[in-house]
């Protein structure tokens, strides 16, 4: 049976011998895949992570620890120290010795480095591109010299990734059609590491024939997620239309949003929930009429859209991150223009006035549910591993 080394640039915490956990969910996708697997991860020795925020638990697989970091900056600070650099390089080399196939999740400086080394060792390399690295420097956490460094590094990594995909034994997995079209690879797939299985999908037979709309927003509360555009449109529409809005998430705009809701007299219409654990989101997906994601930032295909779809919840979104790789306007999604209050207002009004549109989308989602399932994307990975030829 093939041995696969899986690199994820996401911090894990050591709980006890043989167990590491993380608040990130990417690793969970691999737990039940039917091949021998080892993980190559940044791991903190401390177990200081709230149990309620744990989404991935690796118990029965070998883990190669690369040390601890939680950001690009903290990685480079660690890697600049000779002792740490030697340890990381040694660990990578040891892991690659046992690998038949290497999975690398990018964008990641270390991910690119591991991919290059695996290619040199004549390994088959599966590269998952989960986001557009060229956008990373725009993150609000970077400023001054750090922002300049992040900008230069982003474009260097993008150039390096393009070179990696030119190699013969590299297969690309791209989260979003924009990323799929960006890189030229001899074999590539549209891919989302969703955890939603066919058995988890719940589709209501009830048609959307009641008055008004219950809107839902789930995401990090930052300006680039379009939350302010949504709030201002909602403030205008709620004066004449029967609407409610539930907001789930946390982030730097949280206090400002709560102040806005209170000052504008929107408390009776907006349910601000803050952070809600992943396993409790299903209640909200089932009880709302329209999921709204007016993001302005290019990113990979947001997994939260798959989650909403898996409960038959229609989605209103901007065309960012290659969402139209799976989304077809008016068929399984409603698209609006980014940074446009007029466009968002028009599309919400459309959903209000055309109840048959939402019902049509719900029926199409149920019909096509296998194409967005864990089982579908799992098969895309396993077939490349079991057809391994170098």
C-alpha positions in Angstrom: 0.0 0.0 0.0 1.2 3.5 -0.9 2.7 5.6 1.9 1.7 9.3 1.7 3.4 12.2 3.5 0.9 15.1 4.1 2.3 18.5 4.8 0.0 21.2 6.2 1.3 24.6 7.2 -1.2 24.8 10.1 -0.3 24.8 13.8 -1.1 21.6 15.8 -0.8 21.1 19.5 0.6 17.9 21.2 -2.0 16.6 23.7 -0.5 13.3 24.7 1.7 10.6 23.2 0.4 9.8 19.8 -2.2 12.6 19.6 -2.0 16.1 18.1 -5.0 18.5 17.7 -5.7 21.7 15.8 -8.3 24.3 15.4 -7.8 24.0 11.6 -9.9 21.5 9.7 -7.7 20.7 6.7 -6.1 17.6 8.3 -9.5 16.1 9.0 -10.1 15.5 5.3 -7.4 12.8 5.3 -8.3 10.9 8.4 -10.5 8.3 6.7 -8.7 8.1 3.4 -7.7 4.5 2.6 -3.9 4.7 2.4 -1.0 4.7 4.8 -0.3 8.3 5.9 2.1 10.3 7.9 1.8 14.0 8.7 4.5 16.7 8.4 3.4 19.5 10.6 4.3 22.5 12.8 3.6 21.2 16.3 3.6 23.1 19.6 4.6 21.0 22.7 2.0 22.8 24.8 -1.6 21.5 24.8 -3.0 25.0 25.4 -5.9 24.9 23.0 -9.6 25.0 24.1 -11.3 21.7 23.5 -14.3 23.5 22.0 -12.1 24.9 19.2 -10.5 21.6 18.2 -11.6 20.5 14.7 -8.9 18.0 13.8 -7.6 15.2 15.9 -4.7 13.0 14.6 -4.3 9.9 16.7 -3.3 6.8 14.7 -0.9 8.3 12.2 2.8 9.1 12.5 3.5 12.8 12.9 6.8 14.5 12.0 7.1 17.6 14.1 8.7 20.6 12.4 8.7 22.8 15.5 6.3 25.6 16.3 5.1 28.6 14.3 1.8 30.2 13.6 2.5 32.7 10.9 4.9 33.4 8.0 6.8 35.9 10.1 7.2 33.5 13.1 8.3 30.7 10.7 11.1 32.9 9.3 12.2 34.0 12.8 12.5 30.3 13.7 14.0 29.2 10.4 16.8 31.9 10.6 18.2 30.1 13.6 20.7 27.5 12.5 19.7 24.9 15.0 16.0 25.1 14.0 16.8 25.2 10.3 18.9 22.0 10.5 16.2 20.3 12.5 13.5 21.2 10.0 15.6 20.2 7.0 16.5 16.9 8.7 12.9 16.1 9.6 11.7 16.8 6.0 14.4 14.6 4.6 13.5 11.7 7.0 9.8 12.0 6.1 10.5 12.0 2.4 12.5 8.8 2.7 9.4 6.8 3.5 7.1 8.5 1.0 5.7 7.1 -2.2 3.5 10.2 -2.7 3.7 13.7 -1.1 0.7 16.0 -0.5 1.5 19.6 0.0 -1.0 22.3 0.9 0.0 25.8 -0.3 0.4 28.7 -0.4 3.4 28.1 1.9 7.1 28.9 1.7 7.9 25.6 3.4 5.3 23.8 1.3 7.1 24.9 -1.9 10.4 23.8 -0.5 9.1 20.4 0.4 7.5 20.0 -3.1 10.9 20.9 -4.7 12.7 18.4 -2.6 10.1 15.7 -3.3 10.4 16.3 -7.1 14.2 16.0 -6.9 13.7 12.6 -5.1 11.5 11.5 -8.0 8.3 11.4 -5.8 4.9 12.0 -7.1 3.7 15.3 -5.7 0.1 16.4 -5.2 -0.1 20.1 -4.6 -3.2 21.7 -3.2 -3.4 25.4 -3.8 -6.0 26.7 -1.3 -5.6 30.5 -2.0 -4.0 33.2 -4.1 -0.6 33.9 -2.5 -0.4 37.2 -4.3 -3.2 38.5 -2.0 -1.4 37.6 1.2 0.4 40.9 1.7 -2.9 42.7 1.9 -3.7 41.1 5.2 -4.3 43.8 7.9 -1.7 42.2 10.2 1.1 43.4 7.9 2.3 47.0 7.9 5.4 49.0 7.3 8.5 46.9 6.6 6.5 43.6 7.2 4.1 44.6 4.5 6.8 45.2 2.0 8.4 41.9 2.9 5.1 40.1 2.6 4.5 41.7 -0.8 7.8 40.6 -2.2 7.5 37.1 -0.7 4.0 36.7 -2.1 5.1 37.3 -5.7 8.2 35.2 -5.3 6.2 32.2 -4.0 3.7 32.7 -6.9 6.5 32.5 -9.4 8.0 29.5 -7.7 4.6 27.7 -7.6 4.3 28.2 -11.4 7.7 26.5 -11.9 6.7 23.6 -9.7 3.6 22.9 -11.7 5.7 22.6 -14.9 7.3 19.4 -13.6 6.2 16.0 -15.0 5.2 14.2 -11.8 3.1 17.0 -10.2 -0.7 17.0 -9.9 -2.5 20.2 -9.1 -5.6 20.5 -6.8 -7.1 24.0 -7.0 -9.7 25.5 -4.7 -11.5 27.8 -7.0 -11.7 28.3 -10.8 -9.5 31.4 -10.6 -6.6 29.3 -9.2 -7.4 26.5 -11.6 -6.9 28.8 -14.5 -3.9 30.6 -13.1 -1.5 27.6 -13.0 -0.6 25.4 -15.9 -0.3 21.8 -14.8 -0.3 18.6 -17.0 -3.0 17.1 -14.7 -5.2 19.2 -12.4 -8.5 19.1 -10.6 -11.0 21.6 -9.1 -10.9 20.6 -5.4 -12.4 21.6 -2.1 -11.3 19.7 1.1 -14.9 19.7 2.5 -15.8 17.3 5.3 -19.5 17.2 4.3 -20.5 13.7 3.4 -23.6 12.7 1.4 -25.1 11.2 4.6 -24.7 14.6 6.3 -26.6 16.5 3.7 -30.1 17.6 4.7 -32.5 19.0 2.1 -35.9 20.3 3.2 -38.9 19.6 0.9 -40.5 22.9 2.1 -40.8 25.6 -0.5 -39.8 29.1 0.3 -43.3 30.6 0.1 -43.5 32.6 3.3 -43.2 36.4 3.5 -39.7 37.9 4.1 -36.2 36.5 4.2 -34.0 35.3 7.0 -30.4 36.2 6.0 -27.3 34.5 7.3 -23.7 35.7 7.4 -20.9 33.4 8.6 -17.3 34.5 8.4 -14.4 36.5 9.9 -15.5 40.0 10.7 -13.2 42.0 8.6 -13.9 44.7 6.1 -12.8 42.6 3.1 -15.5 40.1 3.9 -18.0 42.7 2.9 -19.8 42.8 6.2 -20.2 46.6 6.1 -21.7 46.5 2.7 -24.2 44.0 3.9 -25.0 45.9 7.1 -25.7 49.2 5.2 -27.9 47.5 2.6 -29.7 45.7 5.3 -30.3 49.0 7.2 -31.9 50.4 4.1 -34.0 47.4 3.2 -35.3 46.6 6.6 -37.3 49.8 6.6 -39.6 48.6 3.9 -39.1 44.8 3.7 -39.6 41.9 6.2 -36.0 40.9 6.8 -33.9 39.5 9.6 -30.1 38.9 9.7 -28.0 36.6 11.8 -24.3 37.3 12.0 -21.8 34.6 13.1 -18.1 35.3 13.4 -15.5 37.3 15.2 -12.7 39.6 14.2 -11.4 43.2 14.3 -14.7 44.7 13.2 -16.7 43.0 15.9 -17.0 46.0 18.3 -17.8 48.4 15.5 -20.5 46.2 14.1 -22.2 45.8 17.5 -22.1 49.6 18.0 -23.6 50.1 14.5 -26.4 47.7 15.2 -27.3 49.4 18.4 -27.0 53.0 17.2 -29.1 52.3 14.0 -31.8 50.7 16.0 -31.3 47.3 14.4 -31.3 45.2 17.5 -34.8 43.8 16.8 -33.8 42.7 13.3 -30.2 41.5 13.7 -29.1 38.5 15.8 -25.4 38.9 16.5 -24.0 35.5 17.7 -20.2 36.1 17.6 -18.2 32.9 17.5 -20.1 29.6 17.0 -18.3 26.2 16.8 -18.4 24.5 13.5 -20.4 21.5 14.8 -23.2 23.9 15.8 -23.5 25.8 12.5 -26.0 23.3 11.0 -28.8 24.7 13.1 -28.4 28.0 11.5 -28.0 26.7 7.9 -31.3 24.8 8.4 -33.2 27.8 9.8 -32.4 30.5 7.3 -33.5 31.3 3.7 -30.4 32.9 2.2 -26.7 32.8 3.0 -25.0 36.1 2.1 -21.2 36.3 1.4 -20.4 39.7 -0.2 -16.6 39.3 0.1 -14.2 41.6 -1.7 -11.0 39.6 -1.2 -9.8 37.1 -3.7 -9.4 33.7 -2.0 -9.9 30.1 -2.6 -13.4 28.6 -2.8 -14.9 29.3 0.7 -15.8 26.0 2.4 -18.6 27.7 4.2 -20.5 27.9 0.8 -20.2 24.1 0.5 -21.6 23.8 4.0 -24.5 26.1 3.2 -25.2 24.2 0.0 -25.1 20.9 1.8 -28.2 22.0 3.8 -30.0 23.2 0.7 -29.4 26.8 1.6 -29.2 29.2 -1.4 -26.2 31.5 -1.5 -25.8 35.1 -2.6 -22.1 35.9 -3.2 -19.6 38.0 -5.1 -17.5 36.3 -7.8 -14.3 36.1 -5.8 -11.8 33.3 -5.5 -13.1 31.4 -8.5 -16.5 30.7 -6.9 -18.0 30.4 -10.3 -16.0 27.2 -10.8 -18.9 25.5 -9.1 -21.4 28.3 -9.0 -23.8 29.0 -11.9 -25.7 32.2 -11.5 -29.5 31.7 -11.1 -29.0 27.9 -11.1 -27.3 27.0 -7.8 -26.1 30.5 -6.6 -27.0 34.2 -7.0 -24.0 36.4 -7.8 -23.7 40.1 -7.1 -20.9 42.6 -7.8 -18.3 43.2 -5.1 -18.1 46.5 -3.3 -21.5 47.4 -4.7 -24.3 48.2 -2.4 -26.7 48.7 -5.3 -25.9 45.3 -6.7 -26.4 43.5 -3.3 -29.6 45.4 -2.7 -30.9 44.5 -6.1 -30.1 40.8 -5.7 -31.7 40.7 -2.2 -34.8 42.3 -3.6 -34.8 39.7 -6.4 -34.7 36.9 -3.8 -37.6 38.6 -1.9 -39.8 39.0 -5.0 -39.0 35.8 -6.8 -39.6 32.9 -4.3 -39.5 30.5 -7.2 -35.9 31.4 -7.7 -34.8 30.2 -4.3 -36.9 27.1 -4.7 -35.3 26.4 -8.0 -31.8 26.8 -6.5 -32.7 24.4 -3.7 -33.9 21.7 -6.1 -30.7 22.1 -8.2 -28.5 21.8 -5.1 -30.3 18.6 -4.1 -29.9 17.2 -7.6 -26.2 17.9 -7.8 -25.3 17.2 -4.2 -22.8 14.4 -5.0 -20.6 16.9 -6.9 -20.0 18.9 -3.7 -19.5 16.0 -1.3 -16.6 14.6 0.7 -16.9 11.4 -1.2 -16.5 13.1 -4.6 -13.3 15.0 -3.6 -11.9 12.0 -1.7 -12.1 10.0 -4.9 -10.1 12.7 -6.8 -7.3 12.3 -4.3 -7.3 8.5 -3.9 -7.3 7.8 -7.6 -4.0 9.7 -8.1 -2.4 7.9 -5.1 -3.5 4.4 -6.1 -2.6 5.1 -9.8 0.9 6.2 -8.7 3.4 5.9 -11.4 6.8 7.8 -11.6 
